[in-house]
Amino acid sequence: MLSSKSRIFEHVHTVASFCNQVPAQVKYDSNLNTVHVITATGNQYNVFSLAKLAKLYVSDLLPSKITHLAAQDYSIACVCHDKVFVCVRGKVCSSYSGHSCQILGALFIGDYLLSWDNSSELHVYHKVTCVLVVTLSLRQPNFSISKVLHPTTYLNKVLIGSVSGRLQLWNIKTGKMVYEFQKVMCDSIVCSLCQSPVVDVVGIGCQGGTIIVANIKSDTVIQRFNQNSSEVTALAFRLDDAPVLVCCTMDGCIGCWNLNERTLQSIMREASDSSHPITGLQCVRSQNLMVTSSSSNCLRIWTFDSKDGTAPRVLIERFGHAEGAISKLRFYDSEMLLSTGADGSVKKLSLQHERHSRNLGRSRTTTGKNTKLSSDFAGDILLGAATDMACQVRRQADWDSAVSCHLDSEVVCSWNVYKGTIGVHRLRPEPRQRENISFLAATCVDMSCCGNFSVVGYNNGCVNKYNIQSGDLRGSVDSDERVSCCVGVAVDNLNTKTCCCEKCRTLLLQFQQLESDRIYLNLSEDIGGNRMRIVKVALSCHTARILDMVFTTDSRWLVTSSLDSTIRVWNIPTGSLIDCFTTENPAVAVDLSQTSDVLCAAFLNSIGVAVLSNISLYRPVDLSPLPVDFKPNQSLESMSIELSDNFKYESPDIVDALCSLSLQGEGSSKWLNLIRHDIIKERNKPRHSPKAVKSAPFFIPTVAGLEFKFDTAETKRLLSRNPHDKQKKMFLDDISVLVKMLDKRRTVNEILSFLETKSPAAIDFEIYSLSEEQGGSIEFVQLFFRCLLESLRAGSSVDSCHAMIQVALKHHGPSILDNSLLFENILSQLKTAHEAKWKQVAKKFQITVAVASFLRSPLI
């Protein structure tokens, strides 16, 4: 999605991206006994599990868009223009080249990979060695490759369909044609080929709508059907012992043909939009399931409830907008995103998981299929592309919580996001507002922060306020300039003012009393000395038309997108550009979450919505102003070098003070555990004392005598002996390493480095071993405190020093009290060093916090 790196935003993932016009493939994993569904989305492919249609992984980006997919075992072949890339687990393993034009498709046959192009050349590669085995040139009169199928049990042979309707059987190993069919022929282009569960029987779909079930061994036509006289886009036989052939056509219908009765058992006429027909159709082996994919970015799993050919029903569905069809994006809450499409549909997309997404439906002039139509409207008319949308989550459980206006329509639709359906109201203007204008259309909408009202602007300059609960008109403002078009409306967070932007002026209206004589302020004219000043003007902006913009919640940043394929971030207080990055395609819609932690963007000629994370919230980023002639395609490294000559920031006093104090790098948990080591030992103590295991030797000795008795003396002696006593005695009798280092007068850095590498229990034991009972003395305790004093004065590892001081005072407190004259001076110096160092640092921290609070204040 991103062509250059951004300072502030980082691409995380893409939501609502499932499939495109490339037919989906079903892959069987015999080792794991699972079934996977593979779909293409632009330059990468997705792998879903058949059980819940959960996305397992996404492949790496390929050099160009994928036009065809083929799968076998763990290998997935992706056709990209004139090359074929074979991927395993999303990584490219090998590539195949040699075609001089666009490749139409690819197919796996055993150890071979087939690919054919527009010039009717079929290349056969060895899958392991990537070597071109043979090239079949099928440039014959009235014969051009359209589809290729490998019939079951036909070794090294493929069935090739042509544009003229003729079919031929070729041997890929010898490179010769085996047979050209004379009776099995189509009257138009061969659009689809599929293998039936019966050997030698295949299904053929033609452009004219003809469906042929033929026996290629005997060259005979078994059955011939015709469905709606529309082009057949996909064919599939059911693989669960049901004699049913499923057919998808260009007009969006799915037909189920009963092969025993030779009749059309059922047909679904609204299975897909006619502008985005179903292109991929696969039946799952030994299951009553069917997988379909369409160019409308809709992936579905269907289930058959019976074997007689009744219509299937949708079991699981994953949907999004078609390629480049998203017109507006609006965050509904922190996890949900509302999107509008060019077909007038509204969808609720989840940023967490696809199963939470909902399709709210397509906008229409009536509120339902069974609603009584008014006299002004003669039917249920679907509206066009959505031009603007607004939502509010506060009263979502009570009534509709979103509204949308549509292209060249005066009707504003309401939506119930909470229930996931279209709303009950259609907001229309008053009849008098249609006067003196040939065509009236709603151009912009907004909702109040309370969720009770909606403000709608029209192309004649009128602004209406509606009650969302009842759908009634509560106020209106008629423009005195009939040629003025309202291009934007906005309601403030206090429901006091409404800002209306027209082509030639900007008005502030009283929200509570929205009437023509209640204009509060004209921002383009002086009214009573009140004039709204222009705060910031961007002199150097985009080089093309701006498509969308959005403010952050605190109104400090403005994010804009343009047709020049750039997204820019502006700092409003300084009026400077702080970030600019390019994208592969222009971003037609952008929006920020309520906490400004996520930026969502929809791109032209792309599928799905890109989710970008604001890394400035959890990582330090460079927000220095960018130069006026900044080029987004240059790297950030070169940009930082150029900025270093002009922007220099030095604060030696604060930096030197902060650098004079350092912490140990292992974190605070280690030193907290050292301080609380006694509590941890008491908590981890076993509740019951360990018991000796009663074990008898294999040959039990007996006592000599008349009575039979076991000799247990040796066993009791072995059980009473503890093997760890000798090791414990050697461990306790030995002098600790810390005492040896203090005795040899090692440096402070060596002693502290040795202790910091030990665990909390080992450090506790080393400090405890300084006592006279463990081989130390009171002089060693005094030397250890002097080492800690020097470390505190140097300001290094202050957290570890504080923890060790507490442990030493805990273990040697009675000895220090008995020898108070020896420790009076050293303890007072420790206290003085601690207070002096932290008083200096605390002052600098207070200055830093004050400066940061001032910079974050909205007053500047």
N, C-alpha and C positions, 0 to 999 in steps of 0.2 A: 504493500500500500504506500509506504513512504519511500521516496527516491533519495532524499538526503536526511541526515540526522538532525534531530531537534534537540534544543537545549532543555526544554521543559517537559515535553511529552515523549512517551515511549510506547510503541505499539505492543499491546498485550495479546489480544486475540481478535477474532472476527465472529460476530454473532449473525444468526439468520442467513448463513451461507451453506447451502446444502447441495444443490445440483444446478445444472444448466441444460442446454440442448444436447449435450453428449449423453448417449444412453448409459444408464447405470448397469453395472455388472455384479453378478452374484458369485462369490468365491467360497468354496467349501474347504474347510480345514479338517482333514481326516484324523490327524493326530489328536487334536483337542475336541473333535466332534462339535465344531461350531460353524456357523455360516456368517459371512461378512458381506456387506453391501458397499460397493465402491462407486463413488460419484466424482465428477470433475467440476471444479469451480475456478475457472481462469487458468492460472499457471501452476496450480497444484490440485491434488486430489484428496478426498476425504474417505476414511474407512469407518463404517458404522457396524455395530453388532446387530444382527437380525432380531435378537430377543426383545430389545427395548429401543432400537434405533438410537443408541447412545454413541456419540462420536468417540472413537477410540484414539485416533491420531490423525494428523494432517501431514502431508508430505512436504518436502522442501520445495522451494520455488524452482520451476523449470525455466529455460530461456524464453519460451513463448507459450501461448495458450494451448491447452490440450484440446485436440479435436476428436480423439477416439481413445477408447480404453479396451484392454484385453487382460484377462487374469488367468493364471494357472498356478496352483499350489501357493507358494510364497512370492511368486514373481508377478509384477503388474507392469504391463507395457503401456506407455503413454506416447501417443503420436503428437509431435510438435512440428508443424509445417513439413519440412523434408527430412526429419530425423525421428527415430524411435528410441525412447529411453526406457530401460527396464529398471524398475525400482524394487527394493526389498525393505519392508518396514519404513517406508517413506524416504529412503536414501537411494540415490542413483548408483547403480552397480555397473551398468554397461550401457553403451549407446550404439546405434546402428545407423549408418548413413550410406548414401549411394544413389538416392533418388534425385532427379533433377527438377521436380515440381512438387506440388502439394500432395501429401500422402492422404489417401481416403480412409484407410483402416489397417488394422493389424489383427493377427490371429495366431494363437499357439497351437501347434500340432506335435505332440510328443517332445522331441528334442529340437524342434525347429520352430522358428518364428517367421511368419509370413507378413508381408506388407505390400500394398498396392497403391498406385498413384493415379493422377488424372490422365496420364499418357498410356494407361492400360498396360503398365509394366508391373509384374509381380515378382518380388525378390524373396528368396528363401535363404534365411540365415541359420547357422547353427547356434543354438542358444548358449552353449558353454564357451565355445571358442570365438564367437562373434564374427565368424568368417562367412562371406557370401558364398553359398553353395551353388545356387543356380538362379538364373534370371529368365522369367517367362515373358516374352513379348506377345501380347494379345492384340496387337494393332491389326485388326481385320476389318473389312468393310461391314458397316452396320453392327459392329460389336465393340462395346466399351464397358469396362468393368463397373458395376454398381454395387454388388453385394457378393460376399464369399462365405461359404459354409463348409465345414468339415463333417460329412455324414458319418454316423456311428458305424464302427466296424469296417470302414473303408480305409485301408492302410495306405498312407501317403497320397491320398486323393482328396481333392476339394471340388465342390460344386460352385460354379461361378455364374452369377446372373448378370445380365447386360442391360444397357439402356434401351436397346431395341426389343427386349422381352425374351430373347433367346437364352438358353442355358447350356452349359458345357461342363463336362467332367474331365479334370486334368490330373495327371500324375506329377507331383512336385519333385519327385526324386529323379525321374528320367527327363522331365521337362517336356512331355508330349501330351497331346490331347487324347483322352481315352474314348470319349463318345460325345456327340452333339445330339441333344434331344430334339426329336421331330414332332412328337405329340404333346409333350409338356412344354407349352409356350404361353407367354403372356401377351396381351394386346397392348401393353404400355411398359413403362420402365419397371423393372423389378426393384421394389422398395424394401422388401423384407424377406428373409429366409430363416427358417427355424426347423430344428430336428424334433420329430415326434418320438414318443416312447417306443414306438414300433420300428424295428429295423427296416431300412429301405424307404420309409415314408417320411416326406418333408412337407412343410407348409410354405406357400409362396404368396406374398402380398404384392399387389400391383398398384401403380399410381392411379389407375382408373377406378379403384375400389374393388377389383376382383380378387377373390381369395381362392387359391387352388391347393388341394390336398392331393399329392401325386406320389406314385411309386416310381422311384428313379431306377430300380432294377429292371422293371418291365417296360419303362417309358409309357406309363398309362396315367390318366387323370382319374382319381378315385371320386373326388367331389369338387364342385365348383360353386362358390357363393359370391354374392355381391352385397356390400353393406353401405348404404347411403350414397353410393357412387362417389365416394370421397377417397382421397389417397390413403392407403394403408401405411401407417407410421410404425407399427410394431405388431408382431405375432408371437404367440406362445401357447404350447400345449400344456394342459395340466398334467403334473407328474405324480399324482396321488391315485392312480387307477381310475380316473374319471374321464370318460370320452368327451372332453370339452376342449374346444379351441377358442382362445380369447384373442380378440382383435381390437386394435385401437386405430382410429382414423383421424384425419386432419381436422375435422369439425369438432373434436373433443369428445367423441362418443367411445364407449367401451361395449363391445358386443360379445356375447357368449353363445357359441354355436354348439349344439348337440350333434356329435358326429354319428351317433347311432340312428337318430331320427331325422338327421339332415335338415334341421330347422334352427332358426334363430330363437334360442330359448329366452334370452333377456337382453336388454340394451339399456345403458345408462347414458343419457344425452347431455348431462351437465357434469360429467366426470372431470372435465378440464375446460379451460377457456379456449375458444376457437383460435384466438391469437397466440396462445401458448399451448399447443397440443402435447399429448404424451408421446415422448420419443423413446423411452426405455421401458421394456416390459419383460419381466423374468418370473417364471414360476419356480417355486422352491421344490427341490427333490424330496419326494416321500412326505410332503406336507401340503395341507390345503391353504397355502399362503401364496401371495402374488406381490411382487415389488414393481412399482411404477415410478418413473421420474419424468418430469416435464421441464420445459424451458421457463416456466413460471416460478422456478425455485421451490418446487413442491415435491417432496419425497414421501411416498405412502406405502404402507403395507396393508394389503387387502386379505380378507379371509373368506373362504367359501363355506357356507353353512350346510350345503348338501352337494351331492354329486350329479344332480340332474341338469346342471347348467343355470341355476338361479343366479341372480345378480349378486356379486360380492359386496361386502360392506367394509368400510375403512376401519382397520384395527389400530394402527399407529400412524400419526401424521407429523411431519416436520415441514414447516412452510416459512417462506419469507417473500420478499418482493422480487419481481423479475429483474433482469439485468438493467441497471440504470433507471429503474422505475420509481425510486424513492424521491419524494418532493420535499417533505418536511420531517424533522425529528424534534421530539419534545420529551424531556425527562418527566415521567409521572411521579416517581419517587426514586430512592437511591438504587433500587434494583430493577425497576421496570422502565421501559422506553416505548413511547408511542411513535409510530411511523405511519406516514400517509404515502400512497402510491399514485402513479399516473392513471391507474384505472379507477381511482376513487375509493380504494379499499383502505381500511385502517387496521393496523395490527399492533398488539401489545407484545413486545419482545422482552424476554428476560435476559439479564446480563449474567445470571448465575447458571441456569441450565435451560436447555431448549424445551424440556417438558412443561415448563411453567408458562410458555408463550401461548397466546390466544389470538385467533383471527376474529376480529369484531365484525367483519363483513364489508360489503360495498355500500356506499352511500346511495340513497335513492330519495325520491320526492315524497314517498309515503312512509308511514311508520311500521308497516308490516304487510305481509301478503294478503291477509284477510281484513285489512282496514278498509272502512267505507271511504271511497274516494270523494273528494269535493268536486263541485261543478266546474272549477277552474282547471282541473287536471283530469285528463282522460285515461291515464294509466300509470302504472308503476314505472317511472322513468329513472334509469340509472344516471347518476351525475358523473361529471368528468373528473379530471385530476384535481387534487386538493391543493389550493394555493396558500392557505394559512391554517394554523391549528393552535388551539389553546386548551389547557387543562388545569384542573385544581383538585387536589386530593382530599380537601377538608371534609366535604359532605358527600363522599363517594357512596356511602351506604344508604343515603337518603334519596338521592335523585341523580340525574346524569351529571357527569363530572368532566366532560370534554365537548368541544364544539369545533366544527371545521367548515370552512367556506370553499367553494369549488369553482373551477374555471367556467366563466360565462354563465353563471347561475346566481339568481338572487336568493336561493334557498340555502340556509345554514343548518347543517345536520348536528344533532346532539348525539353523544355516545355515552353508554353506561359501561365504564371501564371495569367497575367492580364486578358486574355480572358477565362481562365479556360479550356484550351484544350492542346492536345499534340502539340509539335512544328513542324516546317516545315523542319528541317534539321536532318540528320543522319550523325554524324561525324565518318568517317572511316579512317584508316591509309593508307599510300601509299603501292602500291603493293610490292615495294622493301623491305619494313619492314617485310613482311611475309616470306621472304627468310630465310633459315637456322634455321627455327623454325617450329616444327610440329603443334603448336597450339598457336595462338595469341589472347590475351584478354586484354581489358582495365581494369585496377585495381584501378585507382584513378583519380579524376577530381577536378578542382578548377576554379573559375572565377575571373577575374580582378575586382578591385573595381569600374572601370568605366563602367562595364557591356558590353564591346565590344569584349572581348576575353575570350577563355576558354582553359585551359591547361589540357592535358590528359596524364597520364602515363600508360605504358603497361608492361606486364609480361616479355618482353625481354629487359627491361631497357630503351626503347625509350620514349621520351617526345615530344609531338606535341602541337603546339599552333594554334588554329582555330579562325577565325572571326565568331562571332555569327550571325552577320547580314547576311552574305553571305554563311556561312558554309564552306568557303575555308580554306585550310591549309596555314598558314603564317610563319611557322618555325618549325624546328624539331631538336632534339638532339638524335643521335644514340649511344647506349652504346657500349663501347669496350669490355665489359664482357657479353657475350651472356647468361650466366646463371643467371645474376643479374636481379632481379625483382623489378620494381618500386612500392613501397608500399605506397607512399604519395607524393603529390605535394602541394605547397602553393605559392601564389603570394602576395608580400607585398603591403601595402596601397598606395605606390607611383608608382607602376608599373615599378619598376627598377630592382628588383631581383626576381628570382624564385627559391625556395628551393625544391630540389628533393631528396627524401629519398629512398635509395635502401637497400637491405638486408645487404650489407657489407660496405656501405659508404653513405655519404651525400654530395650533390653538391649544390653550389650556381651558378645559371645561369643568364646571362643577359637577361632580359625579352624582351627588344626591338629587339635584334638581337639573336634570339634563334636558334643558329647553333652549330655544333659539335666543332668548333674551338673557341667558345665564352664562354667557361667555365670560370667563374669568380674566383671561389675558391672551392677547395676540402676540406671539413671540416675534412676529415680523414687523410690528408697528409699535410706536410709543403710545401707551395708553396711561394717562395720568402719571407720567414719569417712570412707570414700571416697564423695564425692558430686560429681557433675559439675555445675559451676556454669553458670548461664545467662549467656552472655557479653553478648549484645545482644538487646534486645527492641524491635521496631518498634511504636511506639504508633499511629502514623497510617499505615495501609497502604492496600490497595485497597478499593474500595467494593463489590466483588462477589467471587465465588469465585475463588481462585487456580487457574489451570489447569496451569501448568508453571513450573519454576524451574531455574536452572543457576548453578554457581559458575565463576569464572574459574580458571585453572590455579594462580595464587598465592593463591587463596581470599581476595582482597581485595575483590572485587566480587561481588554477587549480583544476577542478572537474573531478574525475575519477570514473568509475564503473567497477566492476569485477564480475567474476563468483562465488565469495564467498559471493554474495548477500550483498555487502557493497558498499556504496558511500562515498568517501573520498574527503575532501577539503584541499588543500595544499596552504600554504602561500609561494609564490615564493621568496620574498626578504629574508626571514629567513630560507627557506627550511624546515619548520616544518609543522606538521599536526595540523590543527585547528578545524576540525570537522570530525566525522565519525559516520555513522548510518547504520543500517541494514534494508533491505527490505524483503518482503515475497518471492519475486522471484528476480533473477538477472536482473539488468537494462541493456538491450541490446543496448539502444540508449539514449543519454542525449544531451541537448543543452541549452545554456543560451541566454536570450534576449539581444538586443543591449545595454540596460541600466543595465543589470545584476540584474534586479529586479525579474525575473521569471526564474525558472529552470523547464524544461519539461523532463520527463523520461518515456520511454516505457519499460515494463517488460516482461520477458519470461512467457509464459502460462497465460497471462493476457490480458484483453480487454481494449482498450482506452489508453490515455496518461495522466499521472498524472501531475498536475500543482502545483509546489511548489513555495511559495513566499519567497523572501529574506527578512527576518524580521530585519536584521541588518541595513537596510536603514531607518527604522523608529522606532527602539527600541534598547536600549543598550543591547549588547550581550557580553558574555565572549569569547574573541578570544585568550586566553592564550594557548600556545602550549600543546598538549596532550602528555602523556607519550608514549614511544616506544611500550610497551606491552599493549596498551589500548585495551580493549575488547568492541566492540560496543554494546553488550547486557547489559552492566552495566548501571545503571541509572546515570543521570547527577548530582544528589545530592551527590552520593558517589564519583563521579569523582571530584567534587569541593572540597570535604573534603580531598582527596588525594593530590590535587594540592596546597592546602593551606599551606602544610608543606614545599614545595619546592619553590613556587613562591610567594614572598612577595613584595608588592609594597607600599611604604609609602612616602607621600609628606605632612608632617604636616603643613608646612608654607602655602601652597596654600589652603589646605582643611580648616585650621582654619580661614584664611582670608575670604573664601567664606561662611563659616558657620556663620560668625559674622554678616551677612546681610541676612534678610529674607523678603519675600513678602507675602502679604495677599493672602489666598488661593482661593478667589472667582474669580480671573481673573481681567484683566485690563479693561474690558468693564464697570464694575460698577463704577470705579473711573473716567473713561472718561465721563460717563453720569452725574456724580456729578459735574464735572467741567463745562459741557455744559448744565446744568439744565435749565438755562434761555432760551437758544435756543430751547430746547425741549419743554418747556412750550409755547413758542411763536408759534412753529410749530403745536402743538396739540390744540391750541386755536380754538374754533368753529368759523366758518365764520359768522354765524348769531346768534344774541342773542336769548336765549330760550323764547318761547312764551307760555303763559298760555293756557291750554286746555279749550275750551269753552264747559262746560257740564251743562246740565239742570237737576234739580231733577225730580224724577219720578212723584210726585204730585206738579205741579207748583202753588204756591199761587197767589191769585188775590187781588186787592185793592177794598174795598167796595165802591160802588157808582153806578151811573146810567150807566157810561161807563165801558166797559169790559177792564181792564188793569191788566198786570202781576205785582206782587210785586217782584221787582229785588233788593231790598236793601240788603237783607240777602245774596243773591248770590254774589253781588259786594263785600261785606265785606269778604266773604270766599275766593274769588279769589285774593283779594289784600293782604291777609296774607300769609307770607312765612314761612313754618314750620321749615326751617333750620336756621332761625335767632337766635332762642334761643340756639341751639347747637353751632352755630358759636361763639356767644358771650361767652358761657361758655368755649369754646376751646381757645379763644384768651385771656380771662381774667386769665386763669390758668397759673401758672409758669411752664416752660418746665422742663423736667427731667434732661437735661444737667446742667441747672442752679442749680438745687437742689443738684446734685452730686458734682459740684464745690464748692457749699456753705458748704457741709459737708466734704470737703477735702478728697474725695475718691482717691484711688491710680490711677496711670496712666494706668495700665493694665485693671482695672475695667471700666474706662471711655472709653478707646479705644475699648474694647470688646463690650461695649454697643452700640457704634456708628457703629461698623462694622457689627452688626446684623441688622441694619436698612436699608431701601431702600434709594436710592439716594435722593428722594424727602424728606424723613423724616430727613436725615442727614442735608440737606440744611436748613430745617426749624429749627432744633435744633441749628445750628450755627447762624442763623439769630436771634434767640430768645435771644442771649446774649446782644443785644442792649438795651439801656435804654427804648426805646419805647415799648419793649416786656417784660419788667419786669426784665431785667438784668442790668448790669453796666459795666463801663470800666475796673473795677478790674476783673470781670469774664472773659473778653476778654484776659486780661494779664495772668490770670491763665490757660486759655485754650492754649495759645501759649507756656507756660512753660511745659505743658503736652506733647505737640508735640515735644519740644526740647529734653526732656528726652527720648522719643521714638526713635528719630533720633540718639541720642548718643548710645543707646542700639542696634541700627540696626535692630529693629523689625518692620515689616509692613511699610516699607519705602514708598511703592506706595500709601497706604491710607493716610499716613501723608502728603505727597506732595499734594495730592488732597485737603485735608482739609485745608492746609495752603492757597492754592489759593482761596478757597471759603471764608475763613475768611477774607483775604485781600480784596476780592471783596465787601463783605457786610459791613465791619467795616473800610474800608480805610479812609473815611473822619474823623472818630473818632480818628484813629491812628495819622493822620496828626495834628489834633488839640492837641493831647497829645504826641507829638514826644519825649519829655524827658522821659516819662514813658516806651516807647517801643524801644528806641534807643539801649539799652543794649541787650534786648531779641532778637531783630531782627538781630543784629550783631552776636550773638551767634548761631542763626539758620543758618545763612549763613556760618559761620566757620565750624559748624558740618557737614553741607551738603557737602562742598568742601573737607573736610578731609576724610570723609568716601568714597566718590566716587573716589577720587584720589587714594586711597589705592586699591580699587577694580579694577579700570581701569588698574592699573599696572599689577595686577595678570591676568586680562583678556588678556592683550597683550602678556604675557608670554605663556599663554595657547594656544592662536591662533597661535603663532609662532611655538610652538612645534607640534601642529596638522598639520600645513601646511608642516612642514619638514617631518613628518611621511607619509604624503600622496604624497610626491614627488616621481616620478618614478625613480629618480636617485639612491635611496637606494634599 
